[in-house]
């Protein structure tokens, strides 16, 4: 593979994209019985992927600019910090992603109206302001809250609304599943980065809670995600296959054990990858259970 392509793939962080697709998959499954508008489905998925990629690039750019990324970083290499890409090129890339997402949002607004305009603008602003701007949201301990909101009710609910032009309590409750897992992903990420974040004055929820309580909080988010398909099953007794979603957590049980007790180090990257993989598997099995 060309070195430039490898570098851009490193910047985009493709391993994070399945977790970004998870709420769209669930939202489409919830709308399935009403029939899907496929162009809107594909545009929604593309928009979410662009926002995810843009947010990753913003994070790479601004964590370098704010001095958060240094040689002692435990996470995967960042292209700006390593000097693999000039900061200006990374900035141009995330602006391109957000611009393209905006254009897709305009297209989707013809179907969903002003609500979609508001959701789109809020999503772009949050993706940027998470690590960008004068007071980044991630520096204020708000990362987990915004991850829950935008990867849960906003993404799932917005996807469903674009298909049906309605919303319901059932959809918003189901949306909490991927929302809890997105918040867990953020929490584990912040647990891994506690030392470097402390050195640079970044005040994440993990720093506020401390090591032990952050681990408990992360595992609590996992447990809450397991409850959501069971609540859905209570309202839809015939959809028993949805229990495959929480049961699939057993495939990653070693990682949950490691999260509870392993020392903070590079091994946390494997746990983060497991959370992302589980989020996708969870949403896919939840979606299959809803459709079948």
C-alpha atoms as a printed R data frame, in Angstrom:
    type eleno elety resid chain resno       x       y      z
1   ATOM     1    CA   UNK     A     1   0.000   0.000  0.000
2   ATOM     2    CA   UNK     A     2   1.225   3.509 -0.823
3   ATOM     3    CA   UNK     A     3   2.780   5.228  2.213
4   ATOM     4    CA   UNK     A     4   0.516   8.278  1.829
5   ATOM     5    CA   UNK     A     5  -2.550   6.055  1.853
6   ATOM     6    CA   UNK     A     6  -1.270   4.258  4.960
7   ATOM     7    CA   UNK     A     7  -0.725   7.598  6.662
8   ATOM     8    CA   UNK     A     8  -4.215   8.850  5.848
9   ATOM     9    CA   UNK     A     9  -5.700   5.544  7.008
10  ATOM    10    CA   UNK     A    10  -3.860   6.029 10.292
11  ATOM    11    CA   UNK     A    11  -5.362   9.528 10.565
12  ATOM    12    CA   UNK     A    12  -8.888   8.376  9.682
13  ATOM    13    CA   UNK     A    13  -8.750   5.499 12.229
14  ATOM    14    CA   UNK     A    14 -10.885   2.979 10.300
15  ATOM    15    CA   UNK     A    15 -11.224   0.752 13.385
16  ATOM    16    CA   UNK     A    16 -13.543   3.387 14.896
17  ATOM    17    CA   UNK     A    17 -15.931   3.441 11.929
18  ATOM    18    CA   UNK     A    18 -17.945   0.250 12.684
19  ATOM    19    CA   UNK     A    19 -18.917   1.774 16.034
20  ATOM    20    CA   UNK     A    20 -20.058   4.892 14.154
21  ATOM    21    CA   UNK     A    21 -22.157   2.778 11.789
22  ATOM    22    CA   UNK     A    22 -23.817   0.867 14.649
23  ATOM    23    CA   UNK     A    23 -26.554   3.424 15.502
24  ATOM    24    CA   UNK     A    24 -27.475   3.813 11.824
25  ATOM    25    CA   UNK     A    25 -27.883   0.041 11.485
26  ATOM    26    CA   UNK     A    26 -30.133  -0.044 14.552
27  ATOM    27    CA   UNK     A    27 -32.183   2.941 13.395
28  ATOM    28    CA   UNK     A    28 -32.797   1.318  9.994
29  ATOM    29    CA   UNK     A    29 -33.840  -1.942 11.657
30  ATOM    30    CA   UNK     A    30 -36.371  -0.113 13.817
31  ATOM    31    CA   UNK     A    31 -37.824   1.474 10.662
32  ATOM    32    CA   UNK     A    32 -37.693  -1.748  8.617
33  ATOM    33    CA   UNK     A    33 -41.340  -2.781  8.857
34  ATOM    34    CA   UNK     A    34 -42.411   0.566  7.409
35  ATOM    35    CA   UNK     A    35 -40.236   0.064  4.320
36  ATOM    36    CA   UNK     A    36 -36.926   1.818  3.766
37  ATOM    37    CA   UNK     A    37 -36.013   4.772  1.608
38  ATOM    38    CA   UNK     A    38 -32.673   3.446  0.416
39  ATOM    39    CA   UNK     A    39 -31.168   6.668 -0.869
40  ATOM    40    CA   UNK     A    40 -31.835   8.295  2.499
41  ATOM    41    CA   UNK     A    41 -30.393   5.251  4.296
42  ATOM    42    CA   UNK     A    42 -27.161   5.369  2.299
43  ATOM    43    CA   UNK     A    43 -26.873   9.153  2.639
44  ATOM    44    CA   UNK     A    44 -27.401   8.885  6.403
45  ATOM    45    CA   UNK     A    45 -24.695   6.223  6.723
46  ATOM    46    CA   UNK     A    46 -22.274   8.262  4.587
47  ATOM    47    CA   UNK     A    47 -23.001  11.385  6.627
48  ATOM    48    CA   UNK     A    48 -22.307   9.565  9.916
49  ATOM    49    CA   UNK     A    49 -19.055   8.123  8.551
50  ATOM    50    CA   UNK     A    50 -17.901  11.550  7.389
51  ATOM    51    CA   UNK     A    51 -18.682  13.053 10.788
52  ATOM    52    CA   UNK     A    52 -16.780  10.229 12.513
53  ATOM    53    CA   UNK     A    53 -13.757  10.671 10.242
54  ATOM    54    CA   UNK     A    54 -13.911  14.448 10.627
55  ATOM    55    CA   UNK     A    55 -14.036  14.154 14.413
56  ATOM    56    CA   UNK     A    56 -11.017  11.817 14.366
57  ATOM    57    CA   UNK     A    57  -9.047  14.301 12.267
58  ATOM    58    CA   UNK     A    58 -10.081  17.216 14.488
59  ATOM    59    CA   UNK     A    59  -8.925  15.206 17.499
60  ATOM    60    CA   UNK     A    60  -5.572  14.463 15.830
61  ATOM    61    CA   UNK     A    61  -5.071  18.112 14.868
62  ATOM    62    CA   UNK     A    62  -6.156  19.881 18.058
63  ATOM    63    CA   UNK     A    63  -4.647  17.453 20.583
64  ATOM    64    CA   UNK     A    64  -1.314  18.185 18.873
65  ATOM    65    CA   UNK     A    65  -2.024  21.930 18.831
66  ATOM    66    CA   UNK     A    66  -2.926  21.885 22.537
67  ATOM    67    CA   UNK     A    67   0.127  19.789 23.411
68  ATOM    68    CA   UNK     A    68  -1.899  16.794 24.634
69  ATOM    69    CA   UNK     A    69  -0.150  14.279 22.349
70  ATOM    70    CA   UNK     A    70   3.494  13.704 23.235
71  ATOM    71    CA   UNK     A    71   6.127  10.959 23.071
72  ATOM    72    CA   UNK     A    72   4.669   9.250 26.162
73  ATOM    73    CA   UNK     A    73   1.230   8.804 24.611
74  ATOM    74    CA   UNK     A    74  -0.189   5.286 25.156
75  ATOM    75    CA   UNK     A    75  -2.689   5.375 22.319
76  ATOM    76    CA   UNK     A    76  -2.092   4.694 18.612
77  ATOM    77    CA   UNK     A    77   0.244   7.046 16.768
78  ATOM    78    CA   UNK     A    78  -1.185  10.409 15.730
79  ATOM    79    CA   UNK     A    79  -0.115  11.642 12.309
80  ATOM    80    CA   UNK     A    80   0.177  15.321 13.256
81  ATOM    81    CA   UNK     A    81   2.210  14.661 16.395
82  ATOM    82    CA   UNK     A    82   4.493  12.253 14.505
83  ATOM    83    CA   UNK     A    83   5.019  14.776 11.712
84  ATOM    84    CA   UNK     A    84   3.635  12.370  9.115
85  ATOM    85    CA   UNK     A    85   1.166  14.984  7.853
86  ATOM    86    CA   UNK     A    86   1.416  18.757  8.068
87  ATOM    87    CA   UNK     A    87  -1.187  20.307 10.411
88  ATOM    88    CA   UNK     A    88  -2.593  22.341  7.527
89  ATOM    89    CA   UNK     A    89  -3.336  19.196  5.516
90  ATOM    90    CA   UNK     A    90  -5.115  17.574  8.456
91  ATOM    91    CA   UNK     A    91  -7.156  20.751  9.003
92  ATOM    92    CA   UNK     A    92  -8.110  20.858  5.317
93  ATOM    93    CA   UNK     A    93  -9.132  17.189  5.489
94  ATOM    94    CA   UNK     A    94 -11.512  17.600  8.414
95  ATOM    95    CA   UNK     A    95 -13.009  20.734  6.844
96  ATOM    96    CA   UNK     A    96 -13.583  18.741  3.648
97  ATOM    97    CA   UNK     A    97 -15.299  15.939  5.604
98  ATOM    98    CA   UNK     A    98 -17.554  18.376  7.452
99  ATOM    99    CA   UNK     A    99 -18.344  20.231  4.228
100 ATOM   100    CA   UNK     A   100 -19.332  17.023  2.461
101 ATOM   101    CA   UNK     A   101 -21.396  15.942  5.483
102 ATOM   102    CA   UNK     A   102 -23.146  19.320  5.371
103 ATOM   103    CA   UNK     A   103 -24.029  18.864  1.691
104 ATOM   104    CA   UNK     A   104 -25.446  15.408  2.410
105 ATOM   105    CA   UNK     A   105 -27.369  16.946  5.295
106 ATOM   106    CA   UNK     A   106 -28.911  19.499  2.938
107 ATOM   107    CA   UNK     A   107 -30.007  16.637  0.693
108 ATOM   108    CA   UNK     A   108 -31.499  14.765  3.646
109 ATOM   109    CA   UNK     A   109 -33.258  17.936  4.794
110 ATOM   110    CA   UNK     A   110 -35.431  17.765  1.675
111 ATOM   111    CA   UNK     A   111 -36.844  14.581  3.175
112 ATOM   112    CA   UNK     A   112 -36.711  15.297  6.897
113 ATOM   113    CA   UNK     A   113 -37.196  19.068  7.043
114 ATOM   114    CA   UNK     A   114 -35.842  21.567  9.549
115 ATOM   115    CA   UNK     A   115 -35.367  18.915 12.265
116 ATOM   116    CA   UNK     A   116 -32.647  17.281 10.158
117 ATOM   117    CA   UNK     A   117 -31.015  20.668  9.562
118 ATOM   118    CA   UNK     A   118 -30.803  21.208 13.332
119 ATOM   119    CA   UNK     A   119 -29.473  17.688 13.968
120 ATOM   120    CA   UNK     A   120 -26.897  18.033 11.204
121 ATOM   121    CA   UNK     A   121 -25.571  21.398 12.349
122 ATOM   122    CA   UNK     A   122 -25.460  20.256 15.980
123 ATOM   123    CA   UNK     A   123 -23.582  17.088 14.982
124 ATOM   124    CA   UNK     A   124 -20.983  18.998 12.957
125 ATOM   125    CA   UNK     A   125 -20.536  21.570 15.726
126 ATOM   126    CA   UNK     A   126 -20.101  18.858 18.376
127 ATOM   127    CA   UNK     A   127 -17.664  16.856 16.236
128 ATOM   128    CA   UNK     A   128 -15.545  20.006 15.920
129 ATOM   129    CA   UNK     A   129 -15.942  21.404 19.433
130 ATOM   130    CA   UNK     A   130 -15.146  18.101 21.151
131 ATOM   131    CA   UNK     A   131 -11.437  18.876 20.858
132 ATOM   132    CA   UNK     A   132 -11.513  22.133 18.840
133 ATOM   133    CA   UNK     A   133 -12.305  25.708 19.752
134 ATOM   134    CA   UNK     A   134 -11.223  27.764 22.753
135 ATOM   135    CA   UNK     A   135 -12.996  25.531 25.316
136 ATOM   136    CA   UNK     A   136 -13.065  21.950 23.966
137 ATOM   137    CA   UNK     A   137 -15.884  19.804 25.363
138 ATOM   138    CA   UNK     A   138 -13.465  16.964 26.063
139 ATOM   139    CA   UNK     A   139 -11.514  19.250 28.425
140 ATOM   140    CA   UNK     A   140 -14.636  19.893 30.521
141 ATOM   141    CA   UNK     A   141 -15.535  16.307 31.392
142 ATOM   142    CA   UNK     A   142 -18.409  16.227 28.902
143 ATOM   143    CA   UNK     A   143 -17.103  13.613 26.461
144 ATOM   144    CA   UNK     A   144 -19.158  10.684 27.762
145 ATOM   145    CA   UNK     A   145 -22.376  12.719 27.851
146 ATOM   146    CA   UNK     A   146 -22.029  13.915 24.279
147 ATOM   147    CA   UNK     A   147 -20.990  10.455 23.059
148 ATOM   148    CA   UNK     A   148 -24.157   9.012 24.614
149 ATOM   149    CA   UNK     A   149 -26.389  11.694 23.113
150 ATOM   150    CA   UNK     A   150 -24.996  11.786 19.583
151 ATOM   151    CA   UNK     A   151 -24.263   8.079 19.107
152 ATOM   152    CA   UNK     A   152 -27.509   7.127 20.840
153 ATOM   153    CA   UNK     A   153 -30.762   9.115 20.606
154 ATOM   154    CA   UNK     A   154 -29.519  11.550 17.944
155 ATOM   155    CA   UNK     A   155 -28.019   8.995 15.525
156 ATOM   156    CA   UNK     A   156 -30.580   6.217 16.013
157 ATOM   157    CA   UNK     A   157 -33.530   8.565 16.343
158 ATOM   158    CA   UNK     A   158 -32.397  10.704 13.415
159 ATOM   159    CA   UNK     A   159 -31.955   7.646 11.181
160 ATOM   160    CA   UNK     A   160 -35.402   6.356 12.122
161 ATOM   161    CA   UNK     A   161 -36.993   9.768 11.606
162 ATOM   162    CA   UNK     A   162 -35.516  10.115  8.123
163 ATOM   163    CA   UNK     A   163 -37.193   6.830  7.191
164 ATOM   164    CA   UNK     A   164 -40.587   7.265  8.833
165 ATOM   165    CA   UNK     A   165 -40.855  11.019  9.561
166 ATOM   166    CA   UNK     A   166 -42.000  10.031 13.060
167 ATOM   167    CA   UNK     A   167 -40.335   9.198 16.371
168 ATOM   168    CA   UNK     A   168 -41.422   7.069 19.318
169 ATOM   169    CA   UNK     A   169 -40.504   6.197 22.894
170 ATOM   170    CA   UNK     A   170 -39.523   2.672 21.782
171 ATOM   171    CA   UNK     A   171 -36.973   4.085 19.333
172 ATOM   172    CA   UNK     A   172 -35.448   6.445 21.883
173 ATOM   173    CA   UNK     A   173 -35.154   3.676 24.489
174 ATOM   174    CA   UNK     A   174 -33.533   1.303 21.975
175 ATOM   175    CA   UNK     A   175 -31.153   4.120 21.015
176 ATOM   176    CA   UNK     A   176 -29.732   4.120 24.531
177 ATOM   177    CA   UNK     A   177 -27.968   0.801 23.822
178 ATOM   178    CA   UNK     A   178 -25.357   2.106 21.374
179 ATOM   179    CA   UNK     A   179 -25.350   5.379 23.312
180 ATOM   180    CA   UNK     A   180 -24.175   3.638 26.497
181 ATOM   181    CA   UNK     A   181 -21.474   1.784 24.553
182 ATOM   182    CA   UNK     A   182 -20.269   4.984 22.875
183 ATOM   183    CA   UNK     A   183 -19.987   6.559 26.325
184 ATOM   184    CA   UNK     A   184 -18.103   3.465 27.515
185 ATOM   185    CA   UNK     A   185 -15.688   3.801 24.594
186 ATOM   186    CA   UNK     A   186 -15.043   7.406 25.589
187 ATOM   187    CA   UNK     A   187 -14.629   6.461 29.254
188 ATOM   188    CA   UNK     A   188 -12.055   3.731 28.531
189 ATOM   189    CA   UNK     A   189 -10.202   6.099 26.197
190 ATOM   190    CA   UNK     A   190 -10.028   8.704 28.950
191 ATOM   191    CA   UNK     A   191  -8.933   6.073 31.486
192 ATOM   192    CA   UNK     A   192  -6.018   5.124 29.235
193 ATOM   193    CA   UNK     A   193  -5.009   8.772 28.757
194 ATOM   194    CA   UNK     A   194  -5.296   9.891 32.395
195 ATOM   195    CA   UNK     A   195  -1.575  10.490 32.849
196 ATOM   196    CA   UNK     A   196  -1.021  12.542 29.685
197 ATOM   197    CA   UNK     A   197  -4.292  14.426 30.165
198 ATOM   198    CA   UNK     A   198  -3.312  15.333 33.732
199 ATOM   199    CA   UNK     A   199   0.076  16.642 32.566
200 ATOM   200    CA   UNK     A   200  -1.553  18.948 30.025
201 ATOM   201    CA   UNK     A   201  -4.441  20.156 32.192
202 ATOM   202    CA   UNK     A   202  -7.132  18.276 30.291
203 ATOM   203    CA   UNK     A   203  -9.987  17.679 32.763
204 ATOM   204    CA   UNK     A   204 -11.837  14.560 31.650
205 ATOM   205    CA   UNK     A   205 -14.437  12.643 33.647
206 ATOM   206    CA   UNK     A   206 -11.822   9.946 34.281
207 ATOM   207    CA   UNK     A   207  -9.583  12.486 36.004
208 ATOM   208    CA   UNK     A   208 -12.527  13.709 38.086
209 ATOM   209    CA   UNK     A   209 -13.532  10.164 39.114
210 ATOM   210    CA   UNK     A   210 -10.109   8.589 39.467
211 ATOM   211    CA   UNK     A   211  -8.824   5.221 38.307
212 ATOM   212    CA   UNK     A   212 -11.028   2.802 40.268
213 ATOM   213    CA   UNK     A   213 -14.313   4.674 39.911
214 ATOM   214    CA   UNK     A   214 -13.729   5.206 36.172
215 ATOM   215    CA   UNK     A   215 -13.391   1.427 35.740
216 ATOM   216    CA   UNK     A   216 -16.622   0.886 37.683
217 ATOM   217    CA   UNK     A   217 -18.356   3.584 35.636
218 ATOM   218    CA   UNK     A   218 -17.181   2.037 32.346
219 ATOM   219    CA   UNK     A   219 -18.408  -1.431 33.306
220 ATOM   220    CA   UNK     A   220 -21.697   0.056 34.542
221 ATOM   221    CA   UNK     A   221 -22.263   1.553 31.088
222 ATOM   222    CA   UNK     A   222 -21.668  -1.909 29.612
223 ATOM   223    CA   UNK     A   223 -24.240  -3.433 31.964
224 ATOM   224    CA   UNK     A   224 -26.794  -0.748 31.121
225 ATOM   225    CA   UNK     A   225 -26.385  -1.493 27.410
226 ATOM   226    CA   UNK     A   226 -27.303  -5.124 28.147
227 ATOM   227    CA   UNK     A   227 -30.601  -4.054 29.710
228 ATOM   228    CA   UNK     A   228 -31.887  -2.178 26.646
229 ATOM   229    CA   UNK     A   229 -32.655  -5.239 24.435
230 ATOM   230    CA   UNK     A   230 -34.382  -6.834 27.423
231 ATOM   231    CA   UNK     A   231 -36.580  -3.765 27.835
232 ATOM   232    CA   UNK     A   232 -37.345  -3.925 24.109
233 ATOM   233    CA   UNK     A   233 -38.195  -7.628 24.471
234 ATOM   234    CA   UNK     A   234 -40.606  -6.787 27.282
235 ATOM   235    CA   UNK     A   235 -42.554  -4.543 24.902
236 ATOM   236    CA   UNK     A   236 -42.207  -6.969 21.944
237 ATOM   237    CA   UNK     A   237 -42.406 -10.502 23.433
238 ATOM   238    CA   UNK     A   238 -42.036 -12.247 20.068
239 ATOM   239    CA   UNK     A   239 -38.658 -10.634 19.362
240 ATOM   240    CA   UNK     A   240 -36.650 -12.949 21.613
241 ATOM   241    CA   UNK     A   241 -33.651 -12.991 19.234
242 ATOM   242    CA   UNK     A   242 -32.712  -9.503 20.494
243 ATOM   243    CA   UNK     A   243 -31.203 -11.146 23.592
244 ATOM   244    CA   UNK     A   244 -28.345 -12.259 21.322
245 ATOM   245    CA   UNK     A   245 -27.101  -8.658 21.515
246 ATOM   246    CA   UNK     A   246 -26.194  -8.639 25.231
247 ATOM   247    CA   UNK     A   247 -25.221 -12.330 25.154
248 ATOM   248    CA   UNK     A   248 -22.561 -11.547 22.539
249 ATOM   249    CA   UNK     A   249 -20.660  -9.709 25.283
250 ATOM   250    CA   UNK     A   250 -19.395 -13.140 26.316
251 ATOM   251    CA   UNK     A   251 -17.192 -13.114 23.226
252 ATOM   252    CA   UNK     A   252 -15.258 -10.264 24.839
253 ATOM   253    CA   UNK     A   253 -15.384 -11.366 28.497
254 ATOM   254    CA   UNK     A   254 -11.583 -11.454 28.771
255 ATOM   255    CA   UNK     A   255 -11.463  -7.759 27.878
256 ATOM   256    CA   UNK     A   256 -14.088  -6.846 30.485
257 ATOM   257    CA   UNK     A   257 -12.013  -8.671 33.111
258 ATOM   258    CA   UNK     A   258  -8.919  -6.787 31.987
259 ATOM   259    CA   UNK     A   259 -10.816  -3.495 32.186
260 ATOM   260    CA   UNK     A   260 -11.660  -4.189 35.816
261 ATOM   261    CA   UNK     A   261  -8.102  -4.826 36.977
262 ATOM   262    CA   UNK     A   262  -5.349  -4.483 34.336
263 ATOM   263    CA   UNK     A   263  -2.805  -1.681 34.871
264 ATOM   264    CA   UNK     A   264  -3.098   1.360 32.652
265 ATOM   265    CA   UNK     A   265  -0.813   0.818 29.677
266 ATOM   266    CA   UNK     A   266  -0.761  -0.048 25.979
267 ATOM   267    CA   UNK     A   267  -3.036  -3.030 26.730
268 ATOM   268    CA   UNK     A   268  -5.877  -0.539 27.100
269 ATOM   269    CA   UNK     A   269  -5.813  -0.177 23.315
270 ATOM   270    CA   UNK     A   270  -6.968  -3.795 22.986
271 ATOM   271    CA   UNK     A   271  -9.827  -3.104 25.399
272 ATOM   272    CA   UNK     A   272 -10.826  -0.040 23.394
273 ATOM   273    CA   UNK     A   273 -10.816  -2.102 20.203
274 ATOM   274    CA   UNK     A   274 -12.992  -4.707 21.931
275 ATOM   275    CA   UNK     A   275 -15.542  -2.071 22.981
276 ATOM   276    CA   UNK     A   276 -15.738  -0.807 19.392
277 ATOM   277    CA   UNK     A   277 -16.107  -4.326 17.998
278 ATOM   278    CA   UNK     A   278 -18.745  -5.233 20.575
279 ATOM   279    CA   UNK     A   279 -20.694  -2.055 19.770
280 ATOM   280    CA   UNK     A   280 -20.966  -3.124 16.136
281 ATOM   281    CA   UNK     A   281 -21.812  -6.767 16.936
282 ATOM   282    CA   UNK     A   282 -24.351  -5.640 19.560
283 ATOM   283    CA   UNK     A   283 -26.115  -3.255 17.159
284 ATOM   284    CA   UNK     A   284 -26.091  -5.816 14.343
285 ATOM   285    CA   UNK     A   285 -27.603  -8.589 16.499
286 ATOM   286    CA   UNK     A   286 -30.102  -6.173 18.055
287 ATOM   287    CA   UNK     A   287 -31.090  -5.113 14.528
288 ATOM   288    CA   UNK     A   288 -31.476  -8.722 13.346
289 ATOM   289    CA   UNK     A   289 -33.643  -9.497 16.362
290 ATOM   290    CA   UNK     A   290 -35.903  -6.546 15.572
291 ATOM   291    CA   UNK     A   291 -36.286  -7.461 11.898
292 ATOM   292    CA   UNK     A   292 -36.796 -11.239 12.232
